[in-house]
């Protein structure tokens, strides 16, 4: 059974942005690859609170960290983060309470994608339906999109 257009559009927008964006999500536990350098980038642009950081199985006290609202984290000691895959687990509260351009892009995508019944160009692969984001939708989502990472 295919996803409904609203759910597919929200999922597509979140994947394009690289994180959930809205609403605020409490207690979100994310496993990250260690960057091996001094800067850890969390998958968010709206960090409300960093609750815990576990690196290579050892809890790092939040008081030992510099944390930005844009999701950047550095150790006050100047030390580097682990370089191992999946070595950092963070728990955080993040997201926007309101994201008008994000919601407008989701609504636009949903409307466009629901045209399938009327002969639109929605494509299906297995149980999933999708379409490419339009240029205006990409522009609406641009300020919510994480930078590409290797």
C-alpha positions, 0 to 999 in steps of 0.5 A: 500500500503506497504512502499517502501524499502528505506523509510522503511529502513530509518524509521527502522534505525531511530527507532533503533537509537531512533532519526532521526540522519540525516540530520540536523533538524531545529525547531524540537519540542519534548515533553518529560517526566520529569526525576525528577532529575538534568539531562534532556536527549534530544533525540539526540546525535548531538545538534546544538542549543537548542532554547526553553525549556518549563517546566510545561508550564513555559519557562526556559531561555536558559541562565539558562541552561548548555547544551551539544552537546550530548543532556544533559541539566542541570539547572545552579541553580542545581534544578531538572526537573519536574517528570511529564509525558509530562511536558517538551517541547523543540525546538531544531536544531539537527542531523548530516549533514553527517552520513556515517555509518547511510546511509550505514546501510540504504542502506544495509537494503533497498537492503536486504528488496527489495529482497521480490520480488525475494523471500527474507524473508521480512515480512509484518504486515498490510501495513508495511513491515519490517525485523530485522537488521543484525548484521553488520547493528546494528554495523554500527548504534551503534554510532548513537543509544541513550542509553536505557531509562526506 
